[in-house]
Amino acid sequence: MRKVHFSFFWQLLFAFVITTLLMSISILATGHTVFRDLETEFRDRPPVFTEVWAERLGAYYARQENWDGLDTMIATYPYGEAWAPWDETWELPVIVADADGTIIFASDSEMVGASIPPHEQPWTTPILQDGEVVGMVALPFFAKRPPADTNPDRDYNTWRIDIFENALKRFFLLEGLVIGASLLMGFLFSRRLSHPFAALHAATQAIGSGDFDVRVPTNYSGDVGELARAFNAMAEALNRSDELRRNMTADTAHELRTPLSVIRGKLEGILDGVYPATEAHLAPILEETELLTHLVEDLRLLALAEAGQLSLELQPLNVTGLIQDIQVNFTPQANDRGIILALDLPPELPKVIADWRRISQILSNLMTNALRHTPHGGVVTIAAGVKDEFLEISVSDTGTGISKEDLPYVFERFWRGERSRNRSSGGSGLGLAIARQLAMLHGGDIGVASALGKGSTFSFTLPLA
């Protein structure tokens, strides 16, 4: 069965909703329980106010034989000795109904004429005449008699307050227990949600201190799992970048060491009189100096391109003319190596917005690389065509090809197919890295397809004008 994963937002929302529902339900349940007990306690005790009312109203009905003038009679309440021990300060709402439950008097006059529902009539006190119910009276249900064991020295008000205080104490005690349980559940749930973020925080600190080998578990679902996998990918990229940085430092030192050693040896030999200061001995020094100049310029260009600080002179470019110029420029080199240089172009190619000098540099780097690795009698072909919204230009050769293991690294600095690092056959190792950065600066991309013994095809794209 496929597992359903919820985003972190929905997980948090679910947690808050569940916590709120639990607390709300607990408040309702606790309040219902406590006040139901309070209601039972009052209901199970006989009324005291209503006994006086029922007695007085029953006597009134016996005299009148009806309820006429009831308003006048009730208006005297609670004055006079007949209503002792309560005086006017105990005035409470009252409802009087006839035997059918129809309200004939109420402190709230709007209730007169309405009926007391059957399920509420048990809360009233019947008014009896010769054992027959002639009416019913209702007062606030909290006006009940204290239990028999109540301290007689306490007045009725104090007893009522005690009842409410005890009920509230039970309510808050039970509610406190429920809230505590809810908080514990929230703590455990939050801990489970925050655990992966704690791991990410620790891993981030480790990355900040230079430990690029740290990784976080990815066995989480939803957004958290995606975040963990993205973090590991970032850590892997940083680790790779740090490794490339160290390799670049070592490679740059290696590339500089050889020409500097040649220059120093030749100059020391000339100064010591071992070699005469002739053209034959000075020319190698000049060649190594030019090599250093090209290497430093390539490094500077690559650094600017990677930082996005290399300025481009963008304008509509006729790619057909540029490719034909490249063919003319590299034909002598191809002939010297016994390599056929071919073009595979359609009759017309759309223009692109590009920097002519930088595109020429990309093609020159790819052509140099292709000629270097193509044996005598091989073929190097430059082709172009429209692919989706881009113009694709490719340089193919029938050379030695690149192994599958090396393909991911061909565009990295100082990479060479030859492990011997011979500059005469492998170049400086910066040409393809520069080509990739220049293609990306133009909004395109570059890639390679190759197989050992069958040759390679390097292709780059440029957005159409």
Sequence and secondary structure as in RCSB ss.txt:
>XXXX:A:sequence
MRKVHFSFFWQLLFAFVITTLLMSISILATGHTVFRDLETEFRDRPPVFTEVWAERLGAYYARQENWDGLDTMIA
TYPYGEAWAPWDETWELPVIVADADGTIIFASDSEMVGASIPPHEQPWTTPILQDGEVVGMVALPFFAKRPPADT
NPDRDYNTWRIDIFENALKRFFLLEGLVIGASLLMGFLFSRRLSHPFAALHAATQAIGSGDFDVRVPTNYSGDVG
ELARAFNAMAEALNRSDELRRNMTADTAHELRTPLSVIRGKLEGILDGVYPATEAHLAPILEETELLTHLVEDLR
LLALAEAGQLSLELQPLNVTGLIQDIQVNFTPQANDRGIILALDLPPELPKVIADWRRISQILSNLMTNALRHTP
HGGVVTIAAGVKDEFLEISVSDTGTGISKEDLPYVFERFWRGERSRNRSSGGSGLGLAIARQLAMLHGGDIGVAS
ALGKGSTFSFTLPLA
>XXXX:A:secstr
       HHHHHHHHHHHHHHHHHHHHHHHHHHHHHHHHHHHHTS BSHHHHHHHHHHHHHHHHSS TTHHHHHH
TTT SGGGTT  GGG    EEEETTSBEEEESSGGGTT B  GGGGGGSEEEEETTEEEEEEE  TT B   TTS
 TTS HHHHHHHHHHHHHHHHHHHHHHHHHHHHHHHHHHHHHHHHHHHHHHHHHHHHHTT TT        HHHH
HHHHHHHHHHHHHHHHHHHHHHHHHHHHHHHHHHHHHHHHHHHHHHTTSS S HHHHHHHHHHHHHHHHHHHHHH
HHHHHHTT      EEE HHHHHHHHHHHHHHHHHHHT EEEEE  S    EEE HHHHHHHHHHHHHHHHHT  
TT EEEEEEEEETTEEEEEEEE SS   TTTGGGTTSTT  S TT  HHHH  S HHHHHHHHHHHTT  EEEEE
ETTTEEEEEEEEEB 
